[in-house]
Amino acid sequence: MLKGLSERQWMILGIAWLGWVFDIMDTGLFNFAKGPMLTQMIGAAQYKLVGPRVEANIQAVFLIGWALGGLVFGVLADRWGRTRTLVTTVLLYCLFTGLTALCHTPEQVALTRFLTALGIGGEWAAGAALVAETFSDSRRAGAASVLQTAAAAGPILAAIANLSLAGSPWQWLFLVGVAPALVAVLARSQVHETPPTTPRSKAPLSELWSDAPSRRNAIAAMFVGAVGVTGAMTAVFWQPNLVAHLSEGLPKADVDTRKSQVAMISHIGTLLGVLAVPTLCDRFGRRATIAAFFLASPFAALAAIGGSETYGRLIVMSPVVNFFAIGVSAAFVLYFPELFPSRVRATGAGLAYNVGRALSIPIPILTAWLIAQSGGSIRSGVLLSGLIYLIGLAALPFLPETKGKPLEA
């Protein structure tokens, strides 16, 4: 599907891929560091009592920043251009990931995570629009497959960093997150903005909202995006907690190693999922593929951690969970840009995928509450949060099917 691409197309795909790899890596670094970090900040005894709740509150703040970044930088990508926005957002998330290493309180961590998330949310909106407009209708599915493999590569890089630094102070993990700033330098020097086929909108958000089809698509896609984000987030955010629970009594270095092993193995499923989903979308349609993965995700989670979970069972089943829960995200990078015309494409895609995260903000808090109510059982909270997929299934009929249709100018 990607034979015969021009040098510029490969360069744009490569830079967008790297930007997405590293922002997911920076997101994953927190998941590995949060336990040791908060244990040091609030004490081991207090962490056992309120640790998941504090983690969930920080994650909620992070999702607010991600949603706001998707909105603000999506609008700016339609006004400034895709490349300029991509560079700005990558630099932003690298800077504040690195500054997290200097934090001494959970409140400081929440602030740096919020600022990191602004860049992460904006990077996806700019990168997805740039890739969608660079590739022909027949090649967008292939480009989407390649781009979304970042959903596997990013967490694996975070796991490798955690494995390499097993037993080391948590601050070192966040310093690793500064390195992707090189992507911004590469993007600025190698990818020049292509003049748009239609004039840039001066007020893309109001233009999108005043157009009835775009407004309807944005609202329905926000719910679909929120459900997909929530499922993926739940799969990876609480995974280190499950591993730690199943590894009680082991030295910290061994627990860190186990966390890395589960993450790397689970993202084999992510890789297979994001490679398969765009092809399935082209064969069966966007909506049917998303619906099938939404239906399968909670059952995969139940198979992984329902009943009496064990470390061995988690190792075997976590790739299946990720195949469905995170693999479906490849449909979004293909589908959401197709729902909007060029003048408001980055704004619409940013709303759909990133502002949809605002709707998912209560989920980590609810999950932490369920964990507390069940006596600290991570399993119970994760499984009950799977009911969110019903909302996504209800929203899908309100979206048009774009299979086989050309990208609207």
Stockholm file with secondary structure:
# STOCKHOLM 1.0

chainA/1-409         MLKGLSERQWMILGIAWLGWVFDIMDTGLFNFAKGPMLTQMIGAAQYKLVGPRVEANIQAVFLIGWALGGLVFGVLADRWGRTRTLVTTVLLYCLFTGLTALCHTPEQVALTRFLTALGIGGEWAAGAALVAETFSDSRRAGAASVLQTAAAAGPILAAIANLSLAGSPWQWLFLVGVAPALVAVLARSQVHETPPTTPRSKAPLSELWSDAPSRRNAIAAMFVGAVGVTGAMTAVFWQPNLVAHLSEGLPKADVDTRKSQVAMISHIGTLLGVLAVPTLCDRFGRRATIAAFFLASPFAALAAIGGSETYGRLIVMSPVVNFFAIGVSAAFVLYFPELFPSRVRATGAGLAYNVGRALSIPIPILTAWLIAQSGGSIRSGVLLSGLIYLIGLAALPFLPETKGKPLEA
#=GR chainA/1-409 SS CCTTCCHHHHHHHHHHHHHHHHHHHHHHHHHHHHHHHHHHHHCHHHHHHHHHHHHHHHHHHHHHHHHHHHHHHHHHHHHHCHHHHHHHHHHHHHHHHHHGGGCCSHHHHHHHHHHHHHHHHHHHHHHHHHHHHHSCTTTHHHHHHHHHTHHHHHHHHHHHHHHHTTTSCTHHHHHHTTTTHHHHHHHHHHCCCCCCSSCCCSSHHHHHHHSHHHHHHHHHHHHHHHHHHHHHHHHHHSHHHHHHHTTTTSCHHHHHHHHHHHHHHHHHHHHHHHHHHHHHHHHHCHHHHHHHHHHHHHHHHHHHHSSSCCHHHHHHHHHHHHHHHTTTHHHHHHHGGGGSCGGGHHHHHHIIIIIHHHHHTHHHHHHHHHHHHTTSCHHHHHHHHGGGHHHHHHHGGGSCCCTTCCCCC
#=GC SS_cons         CCTTCCHHHHHHHHHHHHHHHHHHHHHHHHHHHHHHHHHHHHCHHHHHHHHHHHHHHHHHHHHHHHHHHHHHHHHHHHHHCHHHHHHHHHHHHHHHHHHGGGCCSHHHHHHHHHHHHHHHHHHHHHHHHHHHHHSCTTTHHHHHHHHHTHHHHHHHHHHHHHHHTTTSCTHHHHHHTTTTHHHHHHHHHHCCCCCCSSCCCSSHHHHHHHSHHHHHHHHHHHHHHHHHHHHHHHHHHSHHHHHHHTTTTSCHHHHHHHHHHHHHHHHHHHHHHHHHHHHHHHHHCHHHHHHHHHHHHHHHHHHHHSSSCCHHHHHHHHHHHHHHHTTTHHHHHHHGGGGSCGGGHHHHHHIIIIIHHHHHTHHHHHHHHHHHHTTSCHHHHHHHHGGGHHHHHHHGGGSCCCTTCCCCC
//
